[in-house]
């Protein structure tokens, strides 16, 4: 098989297509965090 360098534009198109297929949002994300002055165990 002969060597053929990858052209920049087809490579960009392929990466964009992969990115769109992989990074699809599925839902809104809501996060709540608490800060404590001392370390707290996971059981509490």
Secondary structure, DSSP 8 states (H G I E B T S, - for coil): -------HHHHHHHHHHHHHHH----S---------SS---TT-
